[in-house]
Amino acid sequence: MPVYDYECAECGFFEATRRIAERDYPAICPNCHGAAARVVVGAPSLGGSATSASSDDSAGSYGMKHRGSCSCC
């Protein structure tokens, strides 16, 4: 099972092993037994800015462009 990061408002960060279907539900803090929200970290940008990547009509959601050399073009 995957390991996810959670943050308890009282105790701080901890990891929990959970099923994928349960990943977004609050986890129980192992210290205070309170509900803790999942910490979601975005993927880093691979060059350029998000505004320039999204303004280009040929760029995909990750700012990548197809140039005809891949198997899908």
LUMRO-601170 format. One line per field, with one value per residue: residue in three letters; x, y, z of N, C-alpha, C in turn. Coordinates in Angstrom, 1 decimal. Layout:
<recs>
residuo: (ALA	...)
npx: (X	...)
npy: (Y	...)
npz: (Z	...)
capx: (X	...)
capy: (Y	...)
capz: (Z	...)
cpx: (X	...)
cpy: (Y	...)
cpz: (Z	...)
</recs>
This chain:
<recs>
residuo: (MET	PRO	VAL	TYR	ASP	TYR	GLU	CYS	ALA	GLU	CYS	GLY	PHE	PHE	GLU	ALA	THR	ARG	ARG	ILE	ALA	GLU	ARG	ASP	TYR	PRO	ALA	ILE	CYS	PRO	ASN	CYS	HIS	GLY	ALA	ALA	ALA	ARG	VAL	VAL	VAL	GLY	ALA	PRO	SER	LEU	GLY	GLY	SER	ALA	THR	SER	ALA	SER	SER	ASP	ASP	SER	ALA	GLY	SER	TYR	GLY	MET	LYS	HIS	ARG	GLY	SER	CYS	SER	CYS	CYS)
npx: (0.8	0.4	2.2	1.3	1.5	0.5	-0.9	-1.2	-3.0	-2.2	0.0	1.8	3.5	3.0	3.3	1.2	0.2	-2.0	-5.0	-5.4	-7.9	-8.7	-7.0	-7.5	-9.2	-9.5	-6.8	-6.1	-4.4	-1.4	-0.5	-2.2	-4.7	-6.4	-8.2	-6.5	-5.4	-4.6	-1.4	-0.8	1.4	2.4	3.6	6.9	7.8	9.1	10.8	10.3	7.4	4.2	2.2	3.1	3.2	0.5	-0.7	0.1	-1.3	-0.7	0.5	0.4	-1.4	0.8	2.6	4.0	5.0	4.0	6.0	6.1	7.9	7.3	5.5	2.9	2.2)
npy: (-1.2	2.3	5.1	8.0	11.5	13.4	16.2	17.1	19.4	19.9	18.2	18.1	16.9	13.6	10.2	7.9	4.7	3.8	2.7	3.5	4.5	5.7	7.8	10.6	11.1	12.3	11.4	9.5	11.0	9.6	10.4	12.3	11.4	12.9	14.2	14.5	16.3	15.5	16.1	17.7	17.9	19.8	19.0	19.8	22.6	22.3	24.2	27.4	29.4	28.9	30.5	31.0	28.5	27.7	29.5	28.9	27.4	24.9	23.5	21.0	20.0	19.8	21.5	20.5	19.9	18.4	17.2	15.7	13.7	11.7	8.6	9.1	11.1)
npz: (0.0	-0.6	0.8	2.5	3.2	6.0	7.9	11.2	13.1	15.7	16.3	14.1	11.2	9.8	8.6	6.8	6.0	3.5	1.7	-1.8	-2.4	-0.1	0.4	0.4	2.5	5.9	8.1	11.1	13.7	15.1	17.5	19.0	18.3	16.7	13.8	10.8	8.0	4.6	3.1	0.2	-2.4	-5.1	-8.4	-9.5	-11.6	-14.9	-16.2	-17.8	-17.3	-15.6	-16.7	-19.3	-20.4	-20.3	-21.9	-24.5	-27.3	-28.3	-26.2	-23.7	-20.7	-18.9	-19.9	-22.0	-25.4	-28.4	-31.0	-33.2	-33.2	-31.5	-30.6	-30.8	-32.5)
capx: (0.0	1.2	2.4	0.9	1.8	-0.6	-0.5	-2.1	-2.9	-1.6	1.3	2.6	3.5	3.3	3.0	0.3	0.0	-3.5	-5.4	-5.5	-9.3	-8.8	-5.9	-7.9	-9.9	-8.6	-6.2	-6.1	-3.0	-1.0	-0.2	-3.4	-5.9	-7.3	-8.2	-5.4	-5.6	-3.5	-0.6	-0.7	2.5	2.4	4.8	7.7	7.8	10.3	11.2	9.2	6.4	2.9	1.4	3.5	2.9	-0.9	-1.1	0.4	-2.4	-0.2	1.1	-0.6	-1.6	2.0	3.5	4.9	4.5	4.3	6.8	6.0	8.9	6.8	4.7	1.4	2.0)
capy: (0.0	3.6	5.9	9.4	12.5	14.1	17.2	17.3	20.8	19.9	17.4	18.3	16.0	12.2	9.4	6.8	3.7	3.7	2.3	4.7	5.0	6.4	8.7	12.0	11.2	12.6	10.2	9.7	11.3	8.6	11.0	12.9	10.7	13.9	14.1	15.2	16.5	15.0	17.1	17.5	18.6	19.9	18.7	21.0	23.1	21.9	25.3	28.3	29.7	28.3	31.3	30.9	27.2	27.6	30.4	28.3	26.5	23.5	22.9	20.2	20.4	19.8	22.4	19.8	20.0	17.3	17.7	14.8	12.6	10.7	7.6	9.5	12.2)
capz: (0.0	-0.7	2.0	2.3	4.2	6.7	8.9	12.3	13.6	17.1	16.4	13.0	10.1	10.0	7.4	7.0	4.9	3.3	0.4	-2.6	-2.3	1.2	0.5	0.6	3.7	7.0	8.8	12.5	14.2	16.0	18.9	19.7	17.7	16.0	12.4	10.1	6.5	3.7	2.6	-1.2	-3.0	-6.5	-9.2	-9.9	-13.0	-15.7	-17.1	-18.2	-16.3	-15.8	-17.6	-20.7	-20.8	-20.5	-23.0	-25.8	-27.6	-28.6	-25.0	-23.0	-19.3	-18.2	-20.6	-23.0	-26.8	-29.3	-32.1	-34.3	-33.0	-30.5	-31.3	-30.9	-33.5)
cpx: (0.9	1.2	2.1	1.3	0.6	-0.1	-1.6	-1.9	-2.2	-0.2	2.2	2.5	3.7	2.9	2.1	0.2	-1.5	-3.8	-5.6	-6.9	-9.5	-7.8	-6.4	-8.8	-9.0	-8.1	-6.2	-4.6	-2.6	-0.7	-1.4	-4.7	-6.9	-7.3	-7.2	-5.6	-4.4	-2.7	-0.4	0.4	2.4	3.7	5.6	7.6	9.1	10.7	10.1	8.3	5.1	2.1	1.8	3.2	1.4	-1.4	-0.8	-0.7	-1.9	0.4	0.0	-0.7	-0.3	3.0	4.3	4.2	4.9	5.0	6.8	7.0	8.4	5.9	3.3	1.2	2.3)
cpy: (1.2	4.3	7.3	10.2	13.2	15.1	17.3	18.7	20.9	19.3	17.6	17.2	14.5	11.5	8.3	6.0	3.5	3.2	3.6	5.3	5.8	7.5	10.2	12.2	11.5	11.3	10.6	9.9	10.2	9.1	11.4	12.3	11.7	13.6	15.0	15.2	16.0	16.2	16.8	18.4	18.6	19.4	19.9	21.4	22.7	23.0	26.1	28.6	29.1	29.2	31.2	29.6	27.1	28.5	29.9	27.2	25.0	22.8	22.1	20.7	20.5	20.8	21.8	19.9	18.8	17.8	16.8	13.6	11.5	9.7	8.0	10.5	11.7)
cpz: (0.0	0.7	1.7	3.4	4.7	7.6	10.0	12.8	14.9	17.1	15.3	12.0	10.5	8.7	7.8	5.8	4.7	1.9	-0.5	-2.5	-1.1	1.4	0.9	1.8	4.9	7.7	10.3	13.0	15.2	17.4	19.6	19.3	17.1	14.5	11.8	8.6	5.8	3.2	1.1	-1.8	-4.5	-7.2	-9.5	-11.3	-13.7	-16.7	-17.6	-17.1	-16.6	-16.8	-19.0	-21.2	-21.1	-21.6	-24.4	-26.1	-27.9	-27.3	-24.3	-21.5	-18.5	-18.9	-21.6	-24.4	-27.5	-30.6	-33.3	-34.2	-32.1	-31.3	-31.4	-31.9	-34.9)
</recs>
